[in-house]
C-alpha cells in the first residue's frame, strides 16, 4: 500500500514543543523541522523521505542516544534524502554522511543530500544526477570508514571535491562543527573554497 503524505503531516503535528526544542539543540532549525515535516509517531522521531517526484517513499526513524545525540536507526532501505532539490538544477550540492547531518547543513542554507541509513552507502544510479551539478562536495566525518566511503563516491562522481572538516571535530562531523564548535555558514563556505581532490587528515 502506497504511503500517503497525510501520514507524514500527522506525525509532524504530533511533534511536541519539547521535541522541537530538542531538535533545535541538535542544530536543526525550526524552519527545517517544519519544511521537512519532521514528526513523532509516539515512539520515534520520524523523518519522511520523498522521491524526486515528491512521492513519500518511507521514513527514517531516529532517537536520542544516551549522550542526547539524535541518531537514525538502522534500516535496509536505501534512498537519497532530499532528492527533490535536484529538480531545481542547483549549481552546488553537498553530500553529507547521513540524514541528520544533511538536516544540520540545510539549516545553514546549503543544498544538502544524504543517503539514508548510515549515510555511507551510495547507489551508482545517483551518480548520473550528481554529475549534472557543476559543484559537488562530499562532507563526511573524520574517521577512516567515512573517508573510504567518500573516496569511493568520488570515483563515481569524479568532479566532486572532498571537504575536510577541522581536527577540532575529532572523528565527528557537522554536528561537532556547527553545534559544539559553534561554527557559522561563513566558516563552512571557507571549507568549501579550500576543498581539494584528496582528504587532508
C-alpha positions as CSV (number, residue, x, y, z in Angstrom):
1,X,0.0,0.0,0.0
2,X,1.4,3.4,-1.0
3,X,2.3,5.7,1.8
4,X,0.3,8.9,1.9
5,X,1.5,12.4,2.6
6,X,-1.2,12.8,5.2
7,X,0.8,10.3,7.4
8,X,3.8,12.5,7.4
9,X,1.7,15.5,8.1
10,X,0.0,13.7,11.0
11,X,3.4,12.7,12.5
12,X,4.5,16.3,12.1
13,X,1.5,17.6,14.1
14,X,2.4,15.2,16.9
15,X,5.8,16.9,17.4
16,X,5.7,18.4,20.9
17,X,7.3,21.8,21.8
18,X,9.8,19.9,23.9
19,X,10.9,17.8,20.9
20,X,11.1,20.9,18.7
21,X,13.4,22.4,21.3
22,X,15.5,19.2,21.5
23,X,15.8,19.1,17.7
24,X,16.8,22.7,17.5
25,X,19.6,21.9,20.1
26,X,20.8,19.3,17.6
27,X,21.5,22.1,15.1
28,X,18.2,21.7,13.1
29,X,16.4,25.0,12.9
30,X,12.6,25.2,13.3
31,X,12.2,26.2,9.7
32,X,13.9,23.0,8.6
33,X,11.9,20.9,11.1
34,X,8.7,22.3,9.5
35,X,9.7,22.3,5.8
36,X,10.9,18.6,6.1
37,X,7.8,17.5,8.1
38,X,9.9,16.0,10.9
39,X,7.5,14.4,13.3
40,X,6.8,11.9,16.1
41,X,5.0,8.6,15.8
42,X,4.7,8.1,19.5
43,X,8.0,6.2,19.7
44,X,10.5,7.7,17.4
45,X,11.3,10.9,15.6
46,X,10.1,10.5,12.0
47,X,11.9,12.0,9.0
48,X,9.9,11.5,5.8
49,X,11.8,10.6,2.6
50,X,10.4,11.9,-0.7
51,X,11.3,10.8,-4.2
52,X,12.3,13.3,-6.9
53,X,8.7,13.5,-8.0
54,X,7.6,14.2,-4.4
55,X,6.1,10.8,-3.5
56,X,6.5,9.6,0.0
57,X,8.9,6.7,-0.1
58,X,9.2,6.0,3.6
59,X,10.5,7.3,6.9
60,X,13.8,7.5,8.6
61,X,13.3,6.7,12.3
62,X,15.6,8.4,14.8
63,X,16.0,8.5,18.6
64,X,18.2,10.3,21.1
65,X,21.1,8.2,22.4
66,X,22.4,8.2,26.0
67,X,24.5,11.3,25.2
68,X,21.5,13.2,23.9
69,X,22.5,12.9,20.2
70,X,19.9,12.3,17.6
71,X,20.7,9.0,15.8
72,X,19.0,7.4,12.9
73,X,18.0,3.8,13.5
74,X,19.3,1.1,11.1
75,X,17.1,0.2,8.1
76,X,17.7,-1.8,5.0
77,X,16.0,0.5,2.5
78,X,18.4,2.9,0.7
79,X,17.2,6.3,-0.6
80,X,18.7,9.6,-1.5
81,X,17.3,12.0,1.1
82,X,16.1,15.4,-0.1
83,X,16.4,14.3,-3.7
84,X,13.7,16.8,-4.9
85,X,16.4,19.5,-4.6
86,X,17.8,18.2,-7.9
87,X,14.7,19.4,-9.7
88,X,15.9,23.0,-9.0
89,X,19.0,22.4,-11.1
90,X,21.3,23.6,-8.3
91,X,24.8,24.9,-9.0
92,X,26.1,23.3,-5.8
93,X,25.3,20.2,-3.8
94,X,26.9,18.9,-0.6
95,X,26.5,15.2,0.1
96,X,26.7,14.5,3.8
97,X,27.1,11.4,5.9
98,X,23.5,10.7,6.9
99,X,20.2,12.4,7.1
100,X,20.8,14.2,10.4
101,X,24.0,15.8,9.1
102,X,22.0,16.8,6.0
103,X,19.4,18.5,8.1
104,X,22.0,20.4,10.0
105,X,23.6,21.6,6.9
106,X,20.3,22.5,5.3
107,X,19.7,24.7,8.3
108,X,22.8,26.6,7.3
109,X,21.2,27.3,3.9
110,X,23.3,24.9,1.9
111,X,21.8,22.3,-0.6
112,X,22.4,19.1,1.2
113,X,21.8,15.5,0.2
114,X,22.4,12.2,2.1
115,X,22.0,8.5,1.7
116,X,19.5,7.1,4.2
117,X,20.6,4.6,6.8
118,X,24.2,5.0,8.0
119,X,24.8,7.5,5.1
120,X,27.9,5.6,3.9
121,X,26.3,3.6,1.0
122,X,25.8,5.1,-2.4
123,X,23.9,3.8,-5.4
124,X,25.6,4.1,-8.8
125,X,22.3,5.3,-10.2
126,X,22.6,8.5,-8.2
127,X,25.9,9.4,-9.8
128,X,24.4,10.4,-13.1
129,X,22.2,13.1,-11.5
130,X,25.1,14.5,-9.4
131,X,27.4,14.6,-12.5
132,X,25.0,17.3,-13.9
133,X,25.6,19.5,-10.9
134,X,28.6,21.8,-11.5
135,X,29.8,21.9,-7.9
136,X,29.5,18.7,-5.9
137,X,31.1,18.4,-2.4
138,X,31.4,15.4,-0.2
139,X,31.4,16.2,3.5
140,X,31.8,13.1,5.7
141,X,33.0,12.6,9.2
142,X,36.7,12.4,10.2
143,X,37.0,8.7,10.6
144,X,38.6,6.0,8.4
145,X,35.3,4.4,7.4
146,X,33.8,7.7,6.4
147,X,36.9,8.7,4.5
148,X,36.9,5.5,2.5
149,X,33.2,5.9,1.7
150,X,33.8,9.5,0.4
151,X,36.7,8.3,-1.8
152,X,34.5,5.6,-3.2
153,X,31.8,8.1,-4.1
154,X,34.4,10.4,-5.7
155,X,35.3,7.6,-8.1
156,X,31.6,7.6,-9.3
157,X,31.4,11.4,-9.4
158,X,34.9,12.4,-10.5
159,X,34.4,16.1,-10.4
160,X,33.3,16.0,-6.8
161,X,35.5,17.6,-4.1
162,X,36.1,16.4,-0.6
163,X,35.6,18.8,2.3
164,X,38.0,18.4,5.2
165,X,36.5,19.3,8.5
166,X,38.9,20.8,11.1
167,X,40.8,18.5,13.5
168,X,38.8,20.0,16.4
169,X,35.7,17.9,15.4
170,X,37.7,14.8,16.3
171,X,36.2,11.9,14.4
172,X,32.9,13.7,14.2
173,X,31.1,15.7,11.5
174,X,28.8,18.6,11.0
175,X,27.1,18.3,14.5
176,X,30.5,18.8,16.1
177,X,31.4,21.6,13.6
178,X,28.2,23.7,13.9
179,X,26.9,22.8,17.4
180,X,29.9,22.1,19.5
181,X,32.4,24.4,17.8
182,X,29.6,27.0,17.1
183,X,30.9,27.4,13.5
184,X,29.0,29.5,11.1
185,X,27.8,29.2,7.5
186,X,30.6,31.5,6.5
187,X,33.1,29.2,8.2
188,X,31.7,26.2,6.2
189,X,31.9,28.3,3.0
190,X,35.6,28.7,3.6
191,X,35.9,24.9,3.9
192,X,34.2,24.5,0.5
193,X,36.5,27.1,-1.0
194,X,39.5,25.1,0.2
195,X,38.1,21.8,-0.7
196,X,40.6,19.7,-2.7
197,X,40.6,16.4,-4.5
198,X,42.0,14.5,-1.6
199,X,41.5,14.2,2.1
200,X,43.9,16.0,4.3
201,X,43.6,14.4,7.7
